[in-house]
Amino acid sequence: MTEFERSRRMPASADHVFDEACDIGRLDLWMPRDLHVQAGEPPAVTVHEDGTGEDARALLRAERDQLRMEWGTRDDDRYAGWLQVAGIADDSSDVTVHLSFFDERHVPPADAVEKALDESLERLAEQVRRGPAGPG
């Protein structure tokens, strides 16, 4: 198994960050640019990957009381991940994103994953700064 993890300070309360991160209609704003999530029958979703042109059946769960979102593939155990928000102060929180790849044949290059995580967290921070009414 190969794992990756990144954290970033966010300029807002934990509740606000969690709401922005878990809004299924706005996931494309902060997730890696080549992944697109389509809602299905909760917790089922479909993830389209531009690079391969393939759709993958996945699960996505958000646990508000834990400020945690978890996801993973449904039909195989290729990967899973989670996002955890932790409150630091009224106007500051930390977000950690963790990815686990269970099949070594499907592990992307480490530098590409780390870059995608950093860029995703930067986009999430910007989304949090703009808020739900901000331009997308």
Contacts in CASP RR format, 6 or more apart in sequence:
PFRMAT RR
TARGET T0000
AUTHOR 0000-0000-0000
METHOD contacts of the structure
MODEL  1
MTEFERSRRMPASADHVFDEACDIGRLDLWMPRDLHVQAGEPPAVTVHED
GTGEDARALLRAERDQLRMEWGTRDDDRYAGWLQVAGIADDSSDVTVHLS
FFDERHVPPADAVEKALDESLERLAEQVRRGPAGPG
1 100 0 8 1.000
1 101 0 8 1.000
1 102 0 8 1.000
2 100 0 8 1.000
2 101 0 8 1.000
2 104 0 8 1.000
2 107 0 8 1.000
2 110 0 8 1.000
3 98 0 8 1.000
3 99 0 8 1.000
3 100 0 8 1.000
3 101 0 8 1.000
4 98 0 8 1.000
4 99 0 8 1.000
4 110 0 8 1.000
4 113 0 8 1.000
4 114 0 8 1.000
4 117 0 8 1.000
5 96 0 8 1.000
5 97 0 8 1.000
5 98 0 8 1.000
5 99 0 8 1.000
5 117 0 8 1.000
6 96 0 8 1.000
6 97 0 8 1.000
6 114 0 8 1.000
6 117 0 8 1.000
6 118 0 8 1.000
6 121 0 8 1.000
7 94 0 8 1.000
7 95 0 8 1.000
7 96 0 8 1.000
7 97 0 8 1.000
7 121 0 8 1.000
8 94 0 8 1.000
8 95 0 8 1.000
8 118 0 8 1.000
8 121 0 8 1.000
8 122 0 8 1.000
8 124 0 8 1.000
8 125 0 8 1.000
9 88 0 8 1.000
9 92 0 8 1.000
9 93 0 8 1.000
9 94 0 8 1.000
10 17 0 8 1.000
10 85 0 8 1.000
10 92 0 8 1.000
10 93 0 8 1.000
10 94 0 8 1.000
10 95 0 8 1.000
10 124 0 8 1.000
10 125 0 8 1.000
10 128 0 8 1.000
11 91 0 8 1.000
11 92 0 8 1.000
11 125 0 8 1.000
11 128 0 8 1.000
11 129 0 8 1.000
12 20 0 8 1.000
12 91 0 8 1.000
12 92 0 8 1.000
12 93 0 8 1.000
12 128 0 8 1.000
12 129 0 8 1.000
13 87 0 8 1.000
13 90 0 8 1.000
13 91 0 8 1.000
13 92 0 8 1.000
13 93 0 8 1.000
14 67 0 8 1.000
14 85 0 8 1.000
14 86 0 8 1.000
14 87 0 8 1.000
14 88 0 8 1.000
14 93 0 8 1.000
15 67 0 8 1.000
16 128 0 8 1.000
16 131 0 8 1.000
17 85 0 8 1.000
17 93 0 8 1.000
17 95 0 8 1.000
17 124 0 8 1.000
17 128 0 8 1.000
18 62 0 8 1.000
18 64 0 8 1.000
18 67 0 8 1.000
18 69 0 8 1.000
18 85 0 8 1.000
19 132 0 8 1.000
20 26 0 8 1.000
20 30 0 8 1.000
20 124 0 8 1.000
20 127 0 8 1.000
20 128 0 8 1.000
20 131 0 8 1.000
20 132 0 8 1.000
21 30 0 8 1.000
21 69 0 8 1.000
21 83 0 8 1.000
21 85 0 8 1.000
21 95 0 8 1.000
21 124 0 8 1.000
22 62 0 8 1.000
22 69 0 8 1.000
22 83 0 8 1.000
23 132 0 8 1.000
24 37 0 8 1.000
24 39 0 8 1.000
24 45 0 8 1.000
24 60 0 8 1.000
25 39 0 8 1.000
26 127 0 8 1.000
26 132 0 8 1.000
27 37 0 8 1.000
28 35 0 8 1.000
28 36 0 8 1.000
28 37 0 8 1.000
29 123 0 8 1.000
29 127 0 8 1.000
29 136 0 8 1.000
30 120 0 8 1.000
30 121 0 8 1.000
30 123 0 8 1.000
30 124 0 8 1.000
30 127 0 8 1.000
31 37 0 8 1.000
31 120 0 8 1.000
32 116 0 8 1.000
32 119 0 8 1.000
32 120 0 8 1.000
33 50 0 8 1.000
33 119 0 8 1.000
34 49 0 8 1.000
34 50 0 8 1.000
34 51 0 8 1.000
35 47 0 8 1.000
35 48 0 8 1.000
35 49 0 8 1.000
35 50 0 8 1.000
36 47 0 8 1.000
36 48 0 8 1.000
36 50 0 8 1.000
37 45 0 8 1.000
37 46 0 8 1.000
37 47 0 8 1.000
37 58 0 8 1.000
37 60 0 8 1.000
38 45 0 8 1.000
38 46 0 8 1.000
38 47 0 8 1.000
38 48 0 8 1.000
39 45 0 8 1.000
40 46 0 8 1.000
42 60 0 8 1.000
43 59 0 8 1.000
43 60 0 8 1.000
43 61 0 8 1.000
44 57 0 8 1.000
44 58 0 8 1.000
44 59 0 8 1.000
44 74 0 8 1.000
45 58 0 8 1.000
45 59 0 8 1.000
45 60 0 8 1.000
45 71 0 8 1.000
46 55 0 8 1.000
46 56 0 8 1.000
46 57 0 8 1.000
46 58 0 8 1.000
47 55 0 8 1.000
47 56 0 8 1.000
47 58 0 8 1.000
48 54 0 8 1.000
48 55 0 8 1.000
48 56 0 8 1.000
49 55 0 8 1.000
49 56 0 8 1.000
56 73 0 8 1.000
56 74 0 8 1.000
56 75 0 8 1.000
56 78 0 8 1.000
57 73 0 8 1.000
57 74 0 8 1.000
57 75 0 8 1.000
58 71 0 8 1.000
58 72 0 8 1.000
58 73 0 8 1.000
58 74 0 8 1.000
59 70 0 8 1.000
59 71 0 8 1.000
59 72 0 8 1.000
59 74 0 8 1.000
60 69 0 8 1.000
60 70 0 8 1.000
60 71 0 8 1.000
60 72 0 8 1.000
61 69 0 8 1.000
61 70 0 8 1.000
61 71 0 8 1.000
62 68 0 8 1.000
62 69 0 8 1.000
63 69 0 8 1.000
63 70 0 8 1.000
66 84 0 8 1.000
67 84 0 8 1.000
67 85 0 8 1.000
67 86 0 8 1.000
67 87 0 8 1.000
68 82 0 8 1.000
68 83 0 8 1.000
68 84 0 8 1.000
68 85 0 8 1.000
69 82 0 8 1.000
69 83 0 8 1.000
70 80 0 8 1.000
70 81 0 8 1.000
70 82 0 8 1.000
70 83 0 8 1.000
71 80 0 8 1.000
71 81 0 8 1.000
71 82 0 8 1.000
72 79 0 8 1.000
72 80 0 8 1.000
72 81 0 8 1.000
73 79 0 8 1.000
73 80 0 8 1.000
76 103 0 8 1.000
77 102 0 8 1.000
77 103 0 8 1.000
78 101 0 8 1.000
78 102 0 8 1.000
78 103 0 8 1.000
78 106 0 8 1.000
79 99 0 8 1.000
79 100 0 8 1.000
79 101 0 8 1.000
79 102 0 8 1.000
79 106 0 8 1.000
80 99 0 8 1.000
80 100 0 8 1.000
80 102 0 8 1.000
81 97 0 8 1.000
81 98 0 8 1.000
81 99 0 8 1.000
81 100 0 8 1.000
82 97 0 8 1.000
82 98 0 8 1.000
83 95 0 8 1.000
83 96 0 8 1.000
83 97 0 8 1.000
83 98 0 8 1.000
84 95 0 8 1.000
84 96 0 8 1.000
84 98 0 8 1.000
85 93 0 8 1.000
85 94 0 8 1.000
85 95 0 8 1.000
86 93 0 8 1.000
86 94 0 8 1.000
86 95 0 8 1.000
86 96 0 8 1.000
87 93 0 8 1.000
87 94 0 8 1.000
88 94 0 8 1.000
95 121 0 8 1.000
95 124 0 8 1.000
97 117 0 8 1.000
97 120 0 8 1.000
97 121 0 8 1.000
99 113 0 8 1.000
99 117 0 8 1.000
101 107 0 8 1.000
101 108 0 8 1.000
130 136 0 8 1.000
END
